[in-house]
Amino acid sequence: MPGRGDAHKACDSGGGAEEDKNSRGSAQAVRDGAAGDEAADRVKAVLFEHIQKSDAVPRLVAAGRPDMAAQNLVRACHGMVAGLSEATTPGMASGVLATGIMHYVLTRMLVRSQRSIRHDGEDLDIVIPDAKTLAGDPGRALVICAPKTADAAAIRGALRGARRVQPVPGNVWLVLPEEAAKSGPYSAKSFVVTRDGCSFARIFAEIQEFLDRTSTEGAGSRRLRILGA
């Protein structure tokens, strides 16, 4: 362990320069964070502007085709948001877009869910139906991780956190930016946000199947309510 003299010696031999370097790094992190927040806000604005102007999207959800609604939204918005966050966090724009679409479609489907919650010390993007079910009956709870990054280590860290609170391995799913999918596999059911929207759109049929399989009300009654029949 360095003594007090060692500490003073370190300061005398350039500790001030190191402190300046750390300060510059912290300032850059703040600037990157602000830029990332601004990019995320722009992605959300693009998405919800399209939703407000679209006749097809709400009609498709009401007709029981949330997959087609999601595909419509991805195809309309992906090109407009691509690259918005690449200078700060690659993959962030796709993650924000996917999360926004899931929030909108799940709400329109009347699927009960909690979003962006902290549960048992872990940050979770989407929990279906809720944290109470996750804690008491994890077999009937679905955790969807939608990382807003293409960094493989960060994605695997999010998966580990989700699996710590959701002990049923098959009930943790991933929604990945296309850039992140190339760094896989991630040993989880995955849906990738690509320009055509096909892979990502499948998640809504899978959610429906999960609800039918785990519902205590029976598949028929659950489907009728979700589809608005």
Steps between C-alpha positions, in 0.01 A plus 500: 500500500648844408581727793422868535834586345417287196172679456666840513768377260230389254345844515836665451574281197184569304200432721355835393520400135321175577228692683459730199472193276231350723312831502509517122376141483212578737405809300504298178278236661251770598502637144454152354213435741329822401548420131359152559194641678443743214530220243255283698250787512530544123436128444186516717382811316539328161310193621206676660466747216456205264252332737291819518489531122438132425158352435637153435684441828206528745278317252744208479524470879121511535472230234724269701814555291744669740786336310403683182458825694849463646646418161332809354654717772850359463498537122374857524740614772815289486665691219410832660661418834796291383825669591349747747697354790797339326741768619414431864344155546478274194171311496324744732262637236378151408452412866298815571290444187424138594413591859266778386323267258458232767358752747248623244394161364473329841282787623274473197484121543388552862789284615584578861867586540745707699773695326837636608479373857755412766425164656709335772796720409482443124386741227245328273368637171165319476331253735178323400271512690672664801772480764262343754442201271873481425575475872221260593446288188792545257371230268219739404725807462695610194801731512596672175845659483528773239858628534564839347853411403691274264763421763506123553634522856224742603235278341628190679507698823135597454415135433678387817308758701167393350573134564589572860142613567330273242610141577311351202760522220249488215309796643776749430498634142724742312418773249827589329623778274623348174856606585488296822368181339834454324673469838275215616375245568368603839334173611153659515201520270586803288324738263710732284405853392581510129383740233225264375365443852431131446698347785391759756133481399490130592525587868132590523381159379743344747363718780149392406603133514664556839183661636282220363727241658528662841163670545290374790191620314543266205632579155165582343394771742847655504515518119156654472586776743834580339360519152209713613233250394 
